[in-house]
Amino acid sequence: MSERALRTASSGMYAQQINIEVISNNIANINTTGFKKNKADFQDLMYQEVSINPISTSAPGISEDSTSKIQIGNGVKPAATQKIFKQGDITQTTNQLDLAIQGDGFFQIQKPDGTFVYTRDGSFKLNADGKIVTNSGYILEPGFTFNSDTASIAISTDGNVVATETNGTTASLGNIEIARFMNTGGLVALGDNLYSDSPASGQPILGTPGAQGFGTINQGFLESSNVDIVEEMVAMISAQRAYEINSKTVQTVDTMMSLANNLKRS
């Protein structure tokens, strides 16, 4: 029994250690553009039937029903980490290549190997070839190319990109499409504010910003992290207290085992 209690308490300590690591990552990314907070999910372990009235069923007149049993759990295990895709605050920057999605959707990004990934981070730049890229140099899809005479870039809420040259002429270069997923929680976080699709998320559904089910694009704005520092601090305190209580359980079981050993010696 004492060994089961030790294992159960240790599983609780490990679970809260994972919980603290998830919370610390959220707090560390509180100023990361477009960051979505994580939440640790846990599951209880298998249960074991334990006799609480071990009357010998071999005695005359005693049936098996006389032995009472209860279920005792064996602790907890980390099950998964879940991304919370709640909308972050929209902050004005006035930078013409800063884009924020208000609502559902992700920007499509093409990596150098030709694969597509997705992001909510709209802090874009122009590279040496005149293409719109992320901070890591990955190209925004569908690709747009601006020449050296481009004086300004206007992007409407429905994603229409218009370039104005120094001589005052304007040209529409096309529309930015955004992607959404049946299950955003199934996206795989890659780092660099990027996500990839998976069988759990489903294939990307492409559409025009502002269409049914798709968010709108706001030029000159960025989406802030959706981490609430107060919520994270409360969650951290709760996780710390749970860890302490589990460690107290280990100490209590150790004391009980010591008492039992002393009784045997006496």
N, C-alpha and C positions, 0 to 999 in steps of 0.2 A: 504493500500500500504506500509506504513512504517513498519507494522508488518511483511509483506512478505520479505522486504529488510533485516530486523533483522534476520529472520530465515535463509535466504539465506547466509548472511555473517557468521552467527554462524556455519552453516554446513561447510562452507569453512575453518573456523578456526579449527574445529574438524578434517576435512580431513587432513589438514597440520600437525596437532598434530600427527595423525597416521603416516603420511609420515616421520616425524622427528624420531619417535620411530623405524621405519623400518631402516632408515639410521643409527641411533645410534647403532642398533644391528649389522649392517654390519661392522661398524668401530670397534666395540668391538671385532669382530671375525677376525680381519685382520691377526692375527697370528695363527688362528685355522687351523690345517692340514685338507685339503680336503673340507674346508667350501665353500659353494656356496651362493652368495649374493642373497638378496631378493629385490623385487621391488613391491611397492604398486600400485595397479590398482584402478581407481575410475570411477564412472558412474554419469551422470547427473540425477537429479530427474525429476519427471513428470512436464509437462508444463501446464500452465493455460491460458485460453483465457481471455483477458482483453479488454474491450471497450475503444477505444481512441477517439471516436466521439459519445458520448452518446446523440444523437438527439432522441427526443421522436418519436417513430414509430407510436404512436397513432394519430399524427397530420395528417390532410388531405393531401394527395399527397406525403406522406413520406413513402417509402418502407423500409423493413428490411435491404436491402443492404446499406442503408445510414449510418448504424451503423458499423463503422470499428472496427475490432478486431485484436489484435496481441497476439502472444504467449510469455509468460514470464516464464522463468524457476524458479524453487524453490530451486536451489542449487546443492550440490554434495553429494555423499555418497561413503564411502569405499566399494569396490566390492570384492577384493581379494588381497592376496600377492602371488607373483609369484617367484619361484626359477629360477635363471639364471644359467644353468648348463654349463657355459663356462669353457673351460680347464684352470686350474691354472698352474702357473709355476712349473716345475719339479726341485727340489733341491736335490743335492747329499748329502747323509749322511754317506755312507759306512757301515751302519748297515745292516747285512745280512737279518734281518727280516723286514726291511723297504721296502715296496712295493708301487709303484706308477703306476696307470693306465694311459697310454698315449692313449687318444681316448675315445670311448664310452664304458660304462660298470661300474658295481659295484661289489665289493666283497660281497659274500653271508656270512651272519653271523647267527648262531643259538643261540637263547637265552635259558636260563635254562628251560623255559616253553615249549620248542620245536618249537616255532614259528621262522620264518625266517625274518630277516631284512637285509638292504643293506647299504653299506657305500663306500665312496671314500677315507676314512682315512686308509692308509695302514701301520700305525705304530704298528706292531704286536709284541707280546712277546711270550715266552714259559712259560706255567704254570707248576705247580709241577708234573703234569701227562705227561709232554712232548708234550702237544698239543699247536698249534698256536692259540693265543687268542688276542682279542682287549685289550685296556687299561682298559676296564670295566670287563674283564674276559670272554667275549662271544667268542665262538669257531668259527674259520674260517672253512667254509664248502667248499668242502668235508674235513672231519677231517683227520689230519695227526698226527701220534704219533712217537716221537723220543725217543730213549733210552739214558741212561747216557753216552754211549760210542760215541755219535755223536760229531764229532769234528767240522764239518762245514755243512752248508746247502746251496745248489745252486738251484736257481729258474730261469728258462729260460724265455724268452719273451713270449713263448706260455704256460707258467704255469706249466711246468714239474718240479717236486720237486725231487731233488737228495740229499741223505744224505751220507756224508763221515764219516766213523768211525775212531777212533784213530789208528787202525791198517792199515788204508789205503784203506779198502774195501768200495765200493760204492753200494748204492741200490736206485732204483727209486721207490718212494712212490706213484706216481700217478700225476694227473694234477689238478691244481686249475681252476675251472670253474668260469666265471664271468657272471653276469646277465645284460641284458639291457631291456628297456621298450619302447613300442610304443610312450608313452607320458611321458617323464621324469618330465614334469611340474605338472603331477597329483600325484606324490609321496607325501606322508605325512611325514613331518619332525618330528622326535620323540625326538630330543635332543641327546647328546652324539655322534654327527656326524652320526646318524642312520636315515634311511628312511624305511617306510613300503609301500607296494603296496596298491592300492585302485582301485575302479572301473574306475576312471578317468585315471589312469596310465596304466591299463591293467595288465595281468599276466606277471611275469618275463619270459624272453626268455633267456635260458641258452646256453652257447657256449664256445668254446675254445678261449683263448686270441690270437689275431692275425688273427682269421678267419674273413670272410666277415661281416662287421658291428660291430665287436668287437675290442676294443683297445688292446694294448700289455702291458705286465707287465714288469716293470723295477725294478730289485732288487738293493737295496742300494740307493734308491731315495724315496722322498716323494713329494706329490703334495701340493703346497701351496694354501692358500685361493685365490679365484679369485676376491677379493675385490680390486678395484683401489681407493686408498685414495684420489687422486685428483678428480676423478669423484664424490666420496661421499661428499667431501667438497663443490664442486660446487652445488650438489643437495641440501645440507643442507642450503647453502646461499639462493638458490632459494626458498626453502620451508619456510625459515624464512621471506623472503621478502613478500611472498604470505600471510603468517599469519598476518604480520603487515598491509598489505593493507586491508585485511578483517576486522581487528580490527579498522582501520580507517573508514571503511564503517559503522561499528556500531556506532562510535562516530559521524559521519556525520548525520546519521539517528536520533540519539538522539538530536543533535542540531536542526535539522529540526522540530522535534516534539515539542521541547521547544519553538521554534519560533511560531509555530502554536498555542500552548496553550496560549502564551502571547498575540497573536492577538485576541483570543477569549475573554480574560479578558479585553483588551482595548476596 
